């Protein structure tokens, strides 16, 4: 069931936010709503305690600076890799030629009167149909939101419970960010709630560095507030890099590299 906070704002099923709360990956509004819920929910308090204990266990030793040769190899790959040529935009469809409709004035008047009657009926029916469709759309959206939140919770819970989970803390121009990853699960989550919002027309982009070659991965604009899941092959990567790119992303990283978090070792 959708649960609103005291302001009446809906945040989906608040039970599904426990793991995100434990790793500080909620927005301020979500955090406020969840903490209000937490005061009266023992189940969520137990879950948060467990997740927080797991996260605290990662705190020691998470700040692992990338070796200079790793950063140098990424920069060298950036300079030596040429962007792939852009694909040609698909051509639009040509408009169909108009065909003259045969018939005299009487036939045209008859067709016009039928169109007017049909339009009048539509005016009566459309508001009811639109209202029913809107209500159905709202219910569907709420259901999908709950499903997404539950899937997010399950995915994060699996990552936090992974026997080989590791974390790397990085500094992004004065803002702290964390990479959580499991090579066994081939999963990685970048969390940077304090990252400044990028300038208009730009966005953050993550890169999986494989053998010194940066491979484009997830892009985001919200500072990683809810966490950004890596999409590529985490288990094959040596590091994860972060850059600021033009909106739409790039095929090679743009200098400077904002952060590099090593994965191996």
Secondary structure as GFF3:
##gff-version 3
##sequence-region A 1 265
A	DSSP	three_ten_helix	14	17	.	.	.	ID=ss1
A	DSSP	alpha_helix	18	22	.	.	.	ID=ss2
A	DSSP	alpha_helix	28	38	.	.	.	ID=ss3
A	DSSP	alpha_helix	42	59	.	.	.	ID=ss4
A	DSSP	alpha_helix	68	80	.	.	.	ID=ss5
A	DSSP	alpha_helix	105	161	.	.	.	ID=ss6
A	DSSP	beta_strand	166	172	.	.	.	ID=ss7
A	DSSP	beta_strand	175	182	.	.	.	ID=ss8
A	DSSP	beta_strand	187	191	.	.	.	ID=ss9
A	DSSP	beta_strand	202	210	.	.	.	ID=ss10
A	DSSP	beta_strand	213	220	.	.	.	ID=ss11
A	DSSP	beta_strand	228	229	.	.	.	ID=ss12
A	DSSP	three_ten_helix	234	236	.	.	.	ID=ss13
A	DSSP	beta_strand	239	246	.	.	.	ID=ss14
A	DSSP	beta_strand	259	262	.	.	.	ID=ss15
###
